[in-house]
Amino acid sequence: MMKKKGLRILCVLTGIILLLFACGTLYVNDYYHADPSAEELLSADLPNITITAEKEQILFRPEEAKAGLIFYPGGKIEYTAYTPLMKAFAEKGFFCVLLKMPLNLALLNINAADTVFADHPEIENWYVAGHSLGGVAASLYAEKHADRLSGLILLASYSTANLNESKLKLLSIYGSEDGILNKFLYEINRKKLPEDVTEVIIPGGCHAYFGAYGEQKGDGTPAISREEQIRITAEEAEAMIKK
């Protein structure tokens, strides 16, 4: 009798483990994939910009770099979806390092930027940036490593870290039609930023148009093109480093 009871328990536990494994596999593989055009950009011959794909990051190096930018991708979004944005930043003089994250979740490797500084000592001024959940991760990194950085750029995101006393340059950008960004949490966490933070609301912009991965469930309807939203974003970032 005891053996049969033990066997039933073992079968139940095995079933639970298999169910958890199946759910985990489904979750890991359920993410937004980069558009083919974003992937094709990696092999494009771009004037004045050199793109180098490495194991855990992609580098976008302009001929003359004004500053460095380390980018944390949004949650459950393939990091190569941000290649058009990185290209636009590079055209404005940023040496961009696009980070690849485990399971497409930046919060699983907040310190991914650590190796970048030693690998590229020629860059003196560094900024961290992130989209959506990636912006939260970038803010947490900025809080602990402000001495290494010149600024933080949040795209459709907010800082959960208290940066009130920070001397970092801070730029926050989101689209007027963003249906994903939690505006309540945005306003609550806005108090953790200095009063002089530069806040830009892109008219007609949406959540997904900072990257190239198609429409995002729950997002608003954009009134501008993705190219226009990326162009405005890059221009605002360039204006920030000139201040």
C-alpha positions as CSV (number, residue, x, y, z in Angstrom):
1,M,0.0,0.0,0.0
2,M,2.8,2.4,0.9
3,K,4.6,1.6,-2.3
4,K,1.6,2.4,-4.4
5,K,1.1,5.7,-2.5
6,G,4.7,6.6,-3.0
7,L,4.4,5.8,-6.7
8,R,1.4,8.0,-7.1
9,I,3.3,10.9,-5.4
10,L,6.2,10.3,-7.6
11,C,4.0,10.4,-10.7
12,V,2.3,13.6,-9.5
13,L,5.7,15.3,-8.8
14,T,7.0,14.2,-12.2
15,G,3.9,15.6,-13.9
16,I,4.3,19.0,-12.1
17,I,8.0,19.1,-13.1
18,L,7.2,18.4,-16.8
19,L,4.4,21.0,-16.7
20,L,6.7,23.6,-15.2
21,F,9.4,22.8,-17.8
22,A,6.8,23.1,-20.7
23,C,5.6,26.4,-19.3
24,G,9.1,27.7,-19.0
25,T,10.0,26.6,-22.5
26,L,6.9,28.3,-23.8
27,Y,7.7,31.5,-21.9
28,V,11.3,31.6,-23.1
29,N,10.3,31.2,-26.7
30,D,7.5,33.7,-26.6
31,Y,9.2,37.0,-27.5
32,Y,9.1,39.6,-30.2
33,H,11.4,38.8,-33.1
34,A,13.4,41.4,-35.0
35,D,12.0,42.4,-38.4
36,P,14.0,41.0,-41.3
37,S,15.0,44.6,-42.3
38,A,16.7,45.0,-38.8
39,E,18.6,41.8,-39.3
40,E,19.7,42.7,-42.8
41,L,21.1,46.0,-41.5
42,L,23.9,44.0,-39.7
43,S,25.4,43.0,-43.1
44,A,24.7,46.3,-44.8
45,D,27.6,48.5,-46.1
46,L,27.0,51.7,-44.3
47,P,28.9,54.9,-45.0
48,N,31.0,56.1,-42.0
49,I,29.7,53.4,-39.7
50,T,31.3,50.0,-39.0
51,I,29.1,47.3,-37.5
52,T,30.7,44.4,-35.7
53,A,28.7,41.5,-34.2
54,E,30.2,39.8,-31.2
55,K,29.0,37.0,-29.0
56,E,27.0,39.1,-26.5
57,Q,26.9,42.5,-28.2
58,I,26.9,44.4,-31.4
59,L,29.1,47.4,-31.9
60,F,28.2,50.4,-34.1
61,R,31.3,52.5,-34.5
62,P,31.1,55.9,-36.3
63,E,34.3,57.4,-37.9
64,E,34.3,60.1,-35.2
65,A,32.8,59.1,-31.9
66,K,31.6,62.0,-29.7
67,A,30.4,59.6,-26.9
68,G,29.7,56.0,-26.1
69,L,26.2,54.6,-25.6
70,I,25.4,51.2,-24.0
71,F,21.9,50.0,-24.8
72,Y,19.7,47.7,-22.8
73,P,16.9,46.1,-25.0
74,G,13.3,45.9,-23.9
75,G,11.9,42.9,-22.2
76,K,11.2,39.8,-24.3
77,I,12.3,41.7,-27.5
78,E,15.1,40.3,-29.7
79,Y,18.1,42.6,-29.3
80,T,18.7,42.9,-33.0
81,A,15.4,44.7,-33.3
82,Y,17.2,47.8,-32.2
83,T,19.7,47.9,-35.0
84,P,17.9,50.8,-36.8
85,L,17.9,52.8,-33.6
86,M,21.6,52.1,-33.0
87,K,22.4,53.1,-36.6
88,A,20.6,56.4,-36.0
89,F,22.5,57.0,-32.8
90,A,25.8,56.2,-34.6
91,E,25.0,58.7,-37.3
92,K,24.8,61.3,-34.5
93,G,28.3,60.4,-33.3
94,F,27.5,57.7,-30.6
95,F,29.7,54.7,-30.5
96,C,26.9,52.2,-29.7
97,V,27.1,48.9,-27.8
98,L,23.9,46.9,-28.2
99,L,23.8,44.3,-25.4
100,K,22.4,40.8,-25.8
101,M,20.5,39.7,-22.7
102,P,19.8,36.2,-21.3
103,L,16.2,35.1,-22.2
104,N,15.7,38.6,-23.7
105,L,15.4,40.1,-20.2
106,A,17.8,42.9,-19.3
107,L,17.0,42.5,-15.6
108,L,18.7,39.1,-15.6
109,N,22.1,40.8,-16.4
110,I,22.0,44.4,-15.2
111,N,25.8,44.5,-15.0
112,A,26.3,43.5,-18.6
113,A,27.8,47.0,-19.3
114,D,30.7,46.3,-16.9
115,T,33.0,44.8,-19.6
116,V,32.4,47.6,-22.1
117,F,34.5,50.3,-20.4
118,A,37.6,48.2,-20.2
119,D,37.2,47.0,-23.8
120,H,36.9,50.5,-25.2
121,P,39.1,52.9,-23.1
122,E,39.3,55.3,-26.0
123,I,35.8,56.5,-25.2
124,E,35.7,59.0,-22.4
125,N,32.1,59.9,-22.0
126,W,29.6,57.0,-21.6
127,Y,25.8,57.0,-21.5
128,V,23.5,54.1,-20.7
129,A,20.1,53.8,-22.4
130,G,17.2,51.3,-22.4
131,H,13.8,50.7,-23.9
132,S,10.9,49.8,-21.7
133,L,12.0,47.1,-19.1
134,G,15.5,47.7,-20.5
135,G,15.3,51.3,-19.3
136,V,14.6,50.1,-15.8
137,A,17.7,47.9,-15.9
138,A,19.8,50.8,-17.3
139,S,18.6,53.0,-14.4
140,L,19.6,50.5,-11.8
141,Y,23.0,50.2,-13.4
142,A,23.3,54.0,-13.5
143,E,22.5,54.3,-9.8
144,K,25.5,52.0,-8.9
145,H,27.9,53.3,-11.5
146,A,27.3,57.0,-11.8
147,D,31.0,57.6,-11.5
148,R,31.5,55.9,-14.9
149,L,28.7,57.6,-16.7
150,S,27.8,61.0,-18.2
151,G,24.1,60.3,-18.5
152,L,21.0,58.0,-18.8
153,I,18.4,57.8,-21.6
154,L,15.0,56.3,-20.9
155,L,12.9,55.3,-23.8
156,A,9.2,54.5,-22.9
157,S,10.5,53.7,-19.5
158,Y,11.2,55.0,-16.0
159,S,13.8,54.8,-13.3
160,T,13.1,52.6,-10.3
161,A,16.5,53.8,-8.9
162,N,16.6,57.0,-6.9
163,L,18.7,59.4,-9.0
164,N,17.6,62.6,-7.4
165,E,21.1,63.5,-6.2
166,S,22.7,62.3,-9.4
167,K,24.8,64.7,-11.6
168,L,24.0,62.6,-14.6
169,K,22.4,64.1,-17.7
170,L,18.9,62.5,-17.9
171,L,16.6,62.2,-20.9
172,S,13.2,60.6,-20.9
173,I,11.3,60.0,-24.2
174,Y,8.0,58.3,-25.0
175,G,5.4,58.5,-27.7
176,S,2.0,60.2,-27.2
177,E,0.2,57.1,-28.4
178,D,2.1,54.6,-26.2
179,G,-0.3,52.0,-24.9
180,I,2.2,49.9,-23.0
181,L,4.0,52.4,-20.7
182,N,2.3,52.4,-17.3
183,K,1.7,56.1,-16.9
184,F,0.8,55.7,-13.2
185,L,4.2,54.1,-12.4
186,Y,5.9,56.6,-14.7
187,E,4.6,59.5,-12.7
188,I,5.3,57.8,-9.3
189,N,8.9,57.1,-10.4
190,R,9.3,60.5,-12.0
191,K,9.9,61.7,-8.4
192,K,13.1,59.7,-8.3
193,L,14.6,61.9,-11.1
194,P,16.1,65.4,-10.7
195,E,13.9,68.4,-11.7
196,D,16.1,69.2,-14.6
197,V,15.5,65.9,-16.4
198,T,14.7,66.5,-20.1
199,E,11.3,65.0,-20.9
200,V,10.2,64.6,-24.5
201,I,6.8,63.3,-25.7
202,I,6.9,62.4,-29.4
203,P,3.6,63.4,-31.0
204,G,2.1,60.3,-32.7
205,G,4.8,58.0,-31.4
206,C,4.1,54.6,-29.9
207,H,5.9,52.0,-27.7
208,A,7.1,49.6,-30.3
209,Y,8.6,52.2,-32.7
210,F,11.8,52.5,-30.8
211,G,12.6,49.1,-32.2
212,A,11.8,47.1,-35.4
213,Y,9.8,44.1,-34.2
214,G,6.3,44.7,-35.5
215,E,3.3,45.7,-33.5
216,Q,3.2,45.1,-29.8
217,K,0.1,43.8,-28.1
218,G,-1.7,46.5,-26.2
219,D,0.2,49.4,-27.9
220,G,-1.6,52.5,-29.2
221,T,-2.0,53.3,-32.9
222,P,1.0,55.4,-34.1
223,A,0.4,58.5,-36.2
224,I,4.0,58.7,-37.4
225,S,6.4,56.2,-39.0
226,R,9.0,54.2,-37.1
227,E,11.7,55.9,-39.0
228,E,10.4,59.3,-37.9
229,Q,10.2,58.3,-34.2
230,I,13.8,56.9,-34.4
231,R,15.0,60.1,-36.1
232,I,13.5,62.3,-33.4
233,T,14.9,60.1,-30.6
234,A,18.5,60.2,-32.1
235,E,18.2,64.0,-32.4
236,E,17.1,64.4,-28.8
237,A,20.0,62.3,-27.7
238,E,22.5,64.3,-29.7
239,A,21.0,67.5,-28.2
240,M,21.5,66.1,-24.7
241,I,25.2,65.5,-25.1
242,K,25.7,69.0,-26.4
243,K,24.3,70.6,-23.3
